[in-house]
Amino acid sequence: MQQLESLIDDARNAQSRPPSRPRTIPIKALALSADEEEAGRQMQICNACRYCEGFCAVFPAMTRRLEFGKADLHYLANLCHNCGACLHACQYAPPHEFAVNVPQAMAKLRRQTYSDYAFPSALGALYKRAGMTVAFALAGGLALFLILAIMATGGLFHQPLAGNFYAIFPHNTLAAMFGAVFGFAVIALGIGVTRFWRDVTPADYLNAASGEAVAEAAHNVLRLKYLDGGHGKGCNDEDDRFTLLRRRFHHFTFYGFLLCFAATSVATLYHYLLGLPAPYPFLSLPVLLGTAGGIGLLIGPAGLLWLNFRRHPLQGDEAQKPMDRGFIALLLLTSVTGLALLAWRDSVAMGLLLAVHLGVVMALFLTLPYGKFAHGIYRTAALLKWSIEKRQPMSLKLADD
């Protein structure tokens, strides 16, 4: 009890310190940002209380640490799924003087993670400041460029072409454009998550990774386990009720994206291995996969956007919402324009619809490494670290040990 009171007194003193005053941490002598200072203060209180230990992976990972440095905090932040269960259960949550709000503190750190580990860093900083503006400007600019390209080589409206996209843009042109954009996104995300893993994970952890740990991490990612609130009833909504809607809409979005990617992959195999170029009939595998994925990307992002506007301010980072909404809107536009293109691919408007859809998709891929999509990559790395860490002998760690 005396230790609990001592830790809480320390946290109260940390709360009263001006947020702009950094302190030095052992790892690389880096000063904590104001958001990192606040997250560390709250973790000290939580580590003394431990009421929420069974809610998600954040809290058992927290109990393995005596203090919290930069790497520890970003690791814990990316383990957090922002379900809100700990906020609604916390006796020290606002309006208590301790003002413990772990989901909000972790959300602010995740936004910093996206920027700190982004490649190139200038693009990460730009997207952090104006995510929605960048997303829509890219989509609109690229769509306009493609529309002008069509107009320069013929008419924007034309006789029906039986869904033959290559009559508008040659196959090699499309492959080169999207190969470059997709390759950039993969490289940028790969560099970012490699930097993140190197900073938050001991060098020997990959060697310690067992098949069981990797399988558990994959299972937790694919099921979105930690969106169940720790009890299977889901996240808390704005009036404190449990709901599984966030988990369901995330599943629609995640698997819709995977189905669309699978449709593109199968179409590539059809083209290069079987010598069957597009267009494909409605009952072909690429079209069926793409249609199912498009419907998933219609339901999921629409639901997530609805929840984002309804969420209580205490349950997230207000500054991150424009970035999140820009990404969700791009996913929704990708689905809407894709399904519209499929429905009217044999009409005089196919060229216009194709240009708009391709512009939106290219903007989506170009922004993947810098916004909400990146959290899935960093969270996967954090979940893998936790699956490895929990199988190690229990030892209390100092900051960034």
VEXKOL-478822 format. One record per residue (C-alpha): residue number from 1; residue in three letters; chain; x, y, z. Coordinates in Angstrom, 3 decimals, padded with zeros to 6 digits. Each point is the difference from the previous one (the first is absolute). Example, Ala and Ser with C-alpha at 12.3 -4.5 7.8 and 13.67 -1.06 7.14 Angstrom:
n;res;chain;px;py;pz
1;ALA;A;012.300;-004.500;007.800
2;SER;A;001.370;003.440;-000.660
end
This chain:
n;res;chain;px;py;pz
1;MET;A;000.000;000.000;000.000
2;GLN;A;002.860;002.336;000.825
3;GLN;A;001.575;-000.766;-003.399
4;LEU;A;-003.295;000.771;-001.755
5;GLU;A;-000.305;003.349;001.790
6;SER;A;003.633;000.830;-000.829
7;LEU;A;-000.466;-000.735;-003.697
8;ILE;A;-003.225;002.003;-000.128
9;ASP;A;001.731;002.957;001.691
10;ASP;A;002.762;-000.209;-002.604
11;ALA;A;-002.596;-000.022;-002.759
12;ARG;A;-001.763;003.044;001.506
13;ASN;A;003.287;001.867;000.084
14;ALA;A;000.705;-000.962;-003.619
15;GLN;A;-003.449;001.250;-000.971
16;SER;A;000.709;003.427;001.486
17;ARG;A;003.264;000.369;-001.937
18;PRO;A;-000.253;002.217;-003.111
19;PRO;A;-000.534;-002.312;-003.003
20;SER;A;002.635;001.778;-002.083
21;ARG;A;002.788;-000.960;002.414
22;PRO;A;001.706;-003.155;-001.341
23;ARG;A;001.996;-002.478;002.002
24;THR;A;002.895;-002.098;-001.182
25;ILE;A;-000.374;-003.741;-000.385
26;PRO;A;002.758;-002.605;-000.227
27;ILE;A;-000.604;-001.143;-003.583
28;LYS;A;001.950;002.188;-002.398
29;ALA;A;-000.316;002.902;002.487
30;LEU;A;-003.263;001.015;-001.652
31;ALA;A;-002.363;002.343;001.811
32;LEU;A;-003.621;-001.021;000.339
33;SER;A;-002.593;002.069;-001.786
34;ALA;A;-002.886;001.481;001.972
35;ASP;A;-002.285;-002.840;-001.184
36;GLU;A;002.584;-002.602;001.044
37;GLU;A;000.374;001.663;003.395
38;GLU;A;-003.765;-000.158;000.512
39;ALA;A;-000.259;-003.636;-001.103
40;GLY;A;002.866;-000.892;002.358
41;ARG;A;-001.721;001.765;002.904
42;GLN;A;-003.183;-001.946;-000.609
43;MET;A;001.856;-003.311;-000.335
44;GLN;A;001.565;000.572;003.434
45;ILE;A;-003.467;000.382;001.506
46;CYS;A;-001.318;-003.035;-001.869
47;ASN;A;003.008;-002.049;001.069
48;ALA;A;-000.828;000.781;003.610
49;CYS;A;-003.713;-000.742;-000.369
50;ARG;A;-000.157;-002.927;-002.481
51;TYR;A;-003.785;-000.212;000.075
52;CYS;A;-000.091;-000.320;-003.819
53;GLU;A;002.658;-002.725;-000.241
54;GLY;A;-002.305;-002.464;-001.773
55;PHE;A;-001.426;002.411;-002.586
56;CYS;A;002.616;-000.200;-002.770
57;ALA;A;003.687;-000.583;-000.679
58;VAL;A;001.011;003.527;001.045
59;PHE;A;-000.365;-000.604;003.716
60;PRO;A;001.818;-003.333;000.442
61;ALA;A;002.790;001.426;-002.202
62;MET;A;000.013;003.084;002.237
63;THR;A;000.445;-002.090;003.168
64;ARG;A;003.342;-001.272;-001.331
65;ARG;A;001.414;003.533;000.223
66;LEU;A;000.995;002.150;002.961
67;GLU;A;000.314;003.200;-002.031
68;PHE;A;-000.895;001.043;-003.527
69;GLY;A;002.370;001.416;-002.562
70;LYS;A;-000.709;001.100;-003.560
71;ALA;A;000.233;-003.480;-001.530
72;ASP;A;-002.188;-001.561;002.728
73;LEU;A;-002.697;002.631;-000.467
74;HIS;A;-000.189;-000.347;-003.776
75;TYR;A;-000.115;-003.777;000.347
76;LEU;A;-002.884;000.186;002.476
77;ALA;A;-001.770;002.656;-002.088
78;ASN;A;-000.053;-002.300;-003.011
79;LEU;A;-001.259;-002.901;002.094
80;CYS;A;-002.996;002.174;000.972
81;HIS;A;-003.100;-000.470;-002.209
82;ASN;A;-001.816;003.045;001.432
83;CYS;A;-002.978;-002.127;001.056
84;GLY;A;-000.695;002.297;002.968
85;ALA;A;-000.571;-002.767;002.558
86;CYS;A;002.697;001.224;002.383
87;LEU;A;-001.250;003.603;-000.203
88;HIS;A;-003.535;-000.979;000.979
89;ALA;A;001.240;-002.239;002.822
90;CYS;A;002.597;002.407;001.416
91;GLN;A;-000.605;001.615;003.392
92;TYR;A;002.630;002.642;-000.871
93;ALA;A;-001.526;001.020;-003.354
94;PRO;A;-001.110;003.620;-000.556
95;PRO;A;-001.354;001.921;001.847
96;HIS;A;002.294;-001.539;002.641
97;GLU;A;003.066;002.151;000.663
98;PHE;A;002.303;-002.736;-001.333
99;ALA;A;-001.794;000.226;-003.395
100;VAL;A;000.984;-003.509;-001.101
101;ASN;A;-001.151;-000.629;-003.575
102;VAL;A;002.171;-002.754;-001.430
103;PRO;A;-001.794;-000.345;-003.391
104;GLN;A;000.385;003.712;-000.721
105;ALA;A;003.619;000.144;001.166
106;MET;A;000.883;-003.033;-002.127
107;ALA;A;-001.845;001.377;-003.041
108;LYS;A;002.131;003.153;000.171
109;LEU;A;003.149;-002.110;000.134
110;ARG;A;-001.079;-002.088;-002.994
111;ARG;A;-000.383;003.177;-002.028
112;GLN;A;003.562;000.854;001.001
113;THR;A;001.125;-003.523;-000.957
114;TYR;A;-001.379;000.399;-003.518
115;SER;A;001.965;003.248;-000.392
116;ASP;A;003.234;-001.017;001.760
117;TYR;A;000.464;-003.223;-001.954
118;ALA;A;-001.383;001.161;-003.346
119;PHE;A;002.112;-000.219;-003.136
120;PRO;A;000.659;002.521;-001.391
121;SER;A;-000.400;001.875;003.284
122;ALA;A;-001.135;003.229;-001.706
123;LEU;A;-003.045;-001.773;-001.451
124;GLY;A;-000.835;-001.431;003.424
125;ALA;A;000.145;003.457;001.577
126;LEU;A;-002.150;001.473;-002.778
127;TYR;A;-002.649;-002.713;000.330
128;LYS;A;000.016;000.402;003.785
129;ARG;A;-000.782;003.719;-000.336
130;ALA;A;-002.570;-000.201;-002.799
131;GLY;A;-000.966;-003.617;-000.640
132;MET;A;-003.478;000.602;-001.381
133;THR;A;001.145;002.874;-002.224
134;VAL;A;002.890;-002.034;-001.402
135;ALA;A;-002.238;-003.023;-000.648
136;PHE;A;-002.663;001.914;-001.901
137;ALA;A;002.500;002.204;-001.840
138;LEU;A;001.878;-003.077;-001.213
139;ALA;A;-003.160;-001.817;-001.075
140;GLY;A;-001.415;003.040;-001.779
141;GLY;A;003.303;000.943;-001.623
142;LEU;A;000.759;-003.495;-001.277
143;ALA;A;-003.561;-000.493;-001.289
144;LEU;A;000.167;003.339;-001.810
145;PHE;A;003.372;-000.903;-001.524
146;LEU;A;-001.398;-003.274;-001.331
147;ILE;A;-003.130;001.720;-001.320
148;LEU;A;002.169;002.501;-001.879
149;ALA;A;002.123;-002.853;-001.357
150;ILE;A;-003.127;-001.684;-001.386
151;MET;A;-001.194;003.249;-001.503
152;ALA;A;003.393;000.574;-001.629
153;THR;A;-000.080;-003.369;-001.748
154;GLY;A;-003.676;000.018;-001.005
155;GLY;A;-003.360;000.758;001.547
156;LEU;A;-000.948;-000.334;003.647
157;PHE;A;-003.299;-001.542;-001.097
158;HIS;A;000.093;-002.686;-002.657
159;GLN;A;-001.889;-002.870;-001.501
160;PRO;A;-000.423;-002.967;002.370
161;LEU;A;003.174;-002.090;000.069
162;ALA;A;-001.393;-003.174;001.609
163;GLY;A;001.883;000.744;003.215
164;ASN;A;003.419;-000.001;-001.672
165;PHE;A;002.044;002.263;002.264
166;TYR;A;003.085;-000.504;-002.153
167;ALA;A;-001.690;001.872;-002.818
168;ILE;A;000.273;003.064;002.263
169;PHE;A;003.379;-000.661;001.659
170;PRO;A;002.324;-002.670;-001.440
171;HIS;A;000.722;-002.908;002.315
172;ASN;A;003.716;000.781;000.243
173;THR;A;-000.759;003.611;000.939
174;LEU;A;-002.321;-001.064;002.821
175;ALA;A;002.455;-002.668;001.194
176;ALA;A;002.857;002.517;000.082
177;MET;A;-002.029;002.661;001.841
178;PHE;A;-001.398;-002.277;002.670
179;GLY;A;003.145;-002.083;000.296
180;ALA;A;001.945;003.153;000.873
181;VAL;A;-002.613;001.261;002.457
182;PHE;A;-000.489;-003.382;001.678
183;GLY;A;003.755;-000.578;000.154
184;PHE;A;000.494;003.379;001.655
185;ALA;A;-002.664;-000.780;002.612
186;VAL;A;001.545;-003.401;000.806
187;ILE;A;003.519;001.423;000.293
188;ALA;A;-001.115;002.958;002.135
189;LEU;A;-002.023;-002.213;002.340
190;GLY;A;002.828;-002.543;000.166
191;ILE;A;002.562;002.623;000.970
192;GLY;A;-002.354;001.525;002.580
193;VAL;A;-000.880;-003.241;001.756
194;THR;A;003.645;-001.148;-000.095
195;ARG;A;001.040;003.186;001.778
196;PHE;A;-002.818;-000.455;002.514
197;TRP;A;000.892;-003.631;000.699
198;ARG;A;003.692;000.831;000.393
199;ASP;A;-000.726;002.745;002.532
200;VAL;A;-002.599;-001.752;002.172
201;THR;A;001.219;-003.599;-000.080
202;PRO;A;003.124;-001.664;001.445
203;ALA;A;002.373;-001.241;-002.669
204;ASP;A;-000.429;-003.662;000.932
205;TYR;A;-003.817;-000.061;-000.123
206;LEU;A;-000.321;-001.287;-003.541
207;ASN;A;002.288;-002.897;000.917
208;ALA;A;-002.293;-000.688;002.960
209;ALA;A;-003.132;000.017;-002.160
210;SER;A;-001.614;-003.414;000.068
211;GLY;A;-002.567;-001.277;-002.451
212;GLU;A;-002.527;000.151;002.816
213;ALA;A;000.713;003.682;000.626
214;VAL;A;-000.252;000.902;-003.691
215;ALA;A;-003.250;-001.976;-000.355
216;GLU;A;-001.494;001.714;003.048
217;ALA;A;000.931;003.456;-001.317
218;ALA;A;-001.523;-000.809;-003.403
219;HIS;A;-003.150;-001.297;001.696
220;ASN;A;-000.329;003.174;002.072
221;VAL;A;000.467;002.169;-003.090
222;LEU;A;-002.457;-001.870;-002.219
223;ARG;A;-002.698;-000.222;002.678
224;LEU;A;000.584;003.509;001.386
225;LYS;A;-000.033;-001.697;003.381
226;TYR;A;000.571;003.124;002.057
227;LEU;A;-003.041;001.786;-001.371
228;ASP;A;-002.113;-002.253;002.200
229;GLY;A;000.534;002.201;003.078
230;GLY;A;001.660;-002.846;001.897
231;HIS;A;-003.323;-001.692;000.691
232;GLY;A;-001.343;-000.788;-003.483
233;LYS;A;-002.703;002.692;000.050
234;GLY;A;001.948;002.533;-002.059
235;CYS;A;000.934;003.659;000.362
236;ASN;A;-001.852;002.597;002.028
237;ASP;A;-002.020;002.492;-002.007
238;GLU;A;-000.559;003.644;000.942
239;ASP;A;-002.631;-000.803;002.633
240;ASP;A;002.003;-002.814;001.634
241;ARG;A;-001.845;-002.927;-001.608
242;PHE;A;001.950;-002.938;-001.429
243;THR;A;-000.061;-000.434;-003.754
244;LEU;A;001.742;-002.255;-002.523
245;LEU;A;-000.630;002.425;-002.868
246;ARG;A;003.591;001.295;-000.146
247;ARG;A;001.307;-003.535;-000.210
248;ARG;A;-002.535;-000.985;-002.678
249;PHE;A;000.637;003.096;-002.129
250;HIS;A;003.754;-000.536;000.308
251;HIS;A;-000.478;-003.566;-001.210
252;PHE;A;-002.047;001.133;-002.998
253;THR;A;002.712;002.523;-000.834
254;PHE;A;002.961;-002.308;000.533
255;TYR;A;-001.361;-002.991;-001.862
256;GLY;A;-001.568;002.187;-002.687
257;PHE;A;003.448;001.446;-000.681
258;LEU;A;001.518;-003.497;-000.106
259;LEU;A;-002.688;-001.222;-002.417
260;CYS;A;000.638;002.944;-002.332
261;PHE;A;003.710;-000.737;000.139
262;ALA;A;-000.742;-003.660;-000.731
263;ALA;A;-002.136;001.009;-002.993
264;THR;A;002.897;002.025;-001.433
265;SER;A;002.437;-002.858;000.655
266;VAL;A;-002.242;-002.595;-001.703
267;ALA;A;-000.529;002.320;-002.976
268;THR;A;003.786;000.356;-000.281
269;LEU;A;000.361;-003.783;-000.070
270;TYR;A;-002.742;-000.247;-002.614
271;HIS;A;001.785;002.549;-002.179
272;TYR;A;003.579;-001.250;000.240
273;LEU;A;-000.347;-003.742;000.673
274;LEU;A;-003.204;-000.890;-001.831
275;GLY;A;000.159;002.640;-002.717
276;LEU;A;-003.497;001.235;000.876
277;PRO;A;-000.044;003.815;-000.040
278;ALA;A;-002.818;002.097;001.463
279;PRO;A;-002.887;000.673;-000.179
280;TYR;A;-001.348;-003.006;001.885
281;PRO;A;-003.663;-001.072;000.234
282;PHE;A;-002.006;000.767;003.129
283;LEU;A;000.176;-003.610;001.224
284;SER;A;003.769;-000.317;-000.418
285;LEU;A;002.175;-000.361;003.103
286;PRO;A;001.686;003.436;-000.220
287;VAL;A;-003.356;001.787;-000.325
288;LEU;A;-001.655;-002.036;002.761
289;LEU;A;002.909;000.652;002.372
290;GLY;A;000.078;003.683;-000.917
291;THR;A;-003.759;000.377;000.445
292;ALA;A;000.059;-001.665;003.429
293;GLY;A;002.981;002.110;001.012
294;GLY;A;-001.671;003.157;-001.281
295;ILE;A;-003.111;-000.712;002.055
296;GLY;A;002.201;-000.583;003.068
297;LEU;A;001.776;003.304;-000.646
298;LEU;A;-003.373;001.667;-000.318
299;ILE;A;-001.458;-001.296;003.262
300;GLY;A;003.146;000.126;002.135
301;PRO;A;001.269;003.531;-000.699
302;ALA;A;-003.537;001.433;000.013
303;GLY;A;-000.522;-001.492;003.461
304;LEU;A;003.389;001.124;001.280
305;LEU;A;-000.595;003.523;-001.279
306;TRP;A;-003.385;000.045;001.745
307;LEU;A;001.573;-001.189;003.271
308;ASN;A;002.845;002.490;-000.334
309;PHE;A;-002.432;002.918;-000.101
310;ARG;A;-002.013;-001.392;002.927
311;ARG;A;002.882;-000.858;002.330
312;HIS;A;000.351;001.889;003.252
313;PRO;A;002.964;002.438;000.040
314;LEU;A;001.510;-001.835;002.966
315;GLN;A;000.229;-003.241;-002.014
316;GLY;A;002.634;001.068;-002.486
317;ASP;A;002.345;002.658;-001.278
318;GLU;A;-001.941;002.908;-001.497
319;ALA;A;003.073;001.166;-001.927
320;GLN;A;000.215;-003.389;-001.738
321;LYS;A;-003.577;-000.059;-001.227
322;PRO;A;000.587;001.953;-003.254
323;MET;A;002.783;-002.464;-000.887
324;ASP;A;-002.218;-002.969;000.825
325;ARG;A;-002.977;001.379;-001.879
326;GLY;A;002.100;000.738;-003.063
327;PHE;A;001.167;-003.621;-000.166
328;ILE;A;-003.465;-001.427;000.675
329;ALA;A;-001.467;002.291;-002.652
330;LEU;A;002.582;-001.195;-002.547
331;LEU;A;-000.943;-003.620;000.734
332;LEU;A;-003.671;000.853;-000.396
333;LEU;A;000.624;001.872;-003.257
334;THR;A;002.080;-002.907;-001.292
335;SER;A;-002.951;-002.313;000.529
336;VAL;A;-002.649;002.373;-001.366
337;THR;A;001.956;000.878;-003.150
338;GLY;A;001.029;-003.635;-000.545
339;LEU;A;-003.535;-001.337;000.251
340;ALA;A;-001.270;002.840;-002.212
341;LEU;A;002.657;-000.836;-002.579
342;LEU;A;-001.023;-003.655;000.071
343;ALA;A;-003.688;000.862;-000.366
344;TRP;A;000.508;002.443;-002.910
345;ARG;A;003.120;-001.415;-001.626
346;ASP;A;-001.913;-000.536;-003.251
347;SER;A;-001.274;003.578;-000.174
348;VAL;A;001.207;003.212;-001.632
349;ALA;A;001.177;001.231;003.421
350;MET;A;002.504;-002.827;000.587
351;GLY;A;003.024;002.211;-000.751
352;LEU;A;-001.061;002.616;002.539
353;LEU;A;-000.834;-002.614;002.640
354;LEU;A;003.305;-001.779;-000.618
355;ALA;A;002.023;003.208;000.404
356;VAL;A;-001.737;000.907;003.257
357;HIS;A;000.376;-003.519;001.416
358;LEU;A;003.673;-000.284;-000.931
359;GLY;A;000.725;003.442;001.474
360;VAL;A;-001.612;-000.963;003.311
361;VAL;A;001.811;-003.355;000.140
362;MET;A;003.370;001.595;-000.733
363;ALA;A;-000.592;002.604;002.721
364;LEU;A;-000.938;-002.800;002.418
365;PHE;A;003.224;-001.909;-000.663
366;LEU;A;002.155;003.130;000.200
367;THR;A;-001.395;000.863;003.452
368;LEU;A;000.008;-003.543;001.439
369;PRO;A;003.374;000.405;001.788
370;TYR;A;-000.992;003.199;001.807
371;GLY;A;-003.440;-000.361;001.524
372;LYS;A;-002.486;-002.402;001.463
373;PHE;A;001.084;-002.947;-002.155
374;ALA;A;003.502;000.172;001.479
375;HIS;A;-001.400;-000.664;003.480
376;GLY;A;-000.881;-003.526;-001.108
377;ILE;A;003.614;-000.654;-000.969
378;TYR;A;001.475;001.462;003.184
379;ARG;A;-002.650;-001.721;002.122
380;THR;A;000.843;-003.348;-001.597
381;ALA;A;003.644;000.539;000.963
382;ALA;A;-001.002;000.946;003.554
383;LEU;A;-002.254;-003.052;000.322
384;LEU;A;002.814;-002.235;-001.237
385;LYS;A;002.340;001.514;002.593
386;TRP;A;-002.592;-000.620;002.728
387;SER;A;-000.489;-003.622;-001.069
388;ILE;A;003.762;-000.500;000.253
389;GLU;A;000.423;002.035;003.187
390;LYS;A;-002.706;-001.785;001.977
391;ARG;A;001.849;-003.281;-000.570
392;GLN;A;003.231;001.367;001.452
393;PRO;A;000.852;-000.413;003.695
394;MET;A;-001.626;002.720;002.053
395;SER;A;002.416;002.826;000.755
396;LEU;A;-000.794;003.597;000.909
397;LYS;A;001.596;002.370;-002.492
398;LEU;A;001.292;003.506;000.403
399;ALA;A;-000.735;002.476;-002.768
400;ASP;A;000.908;-001.414;-003.418
401;ASP;A;002.065;-002.902;001.378
end
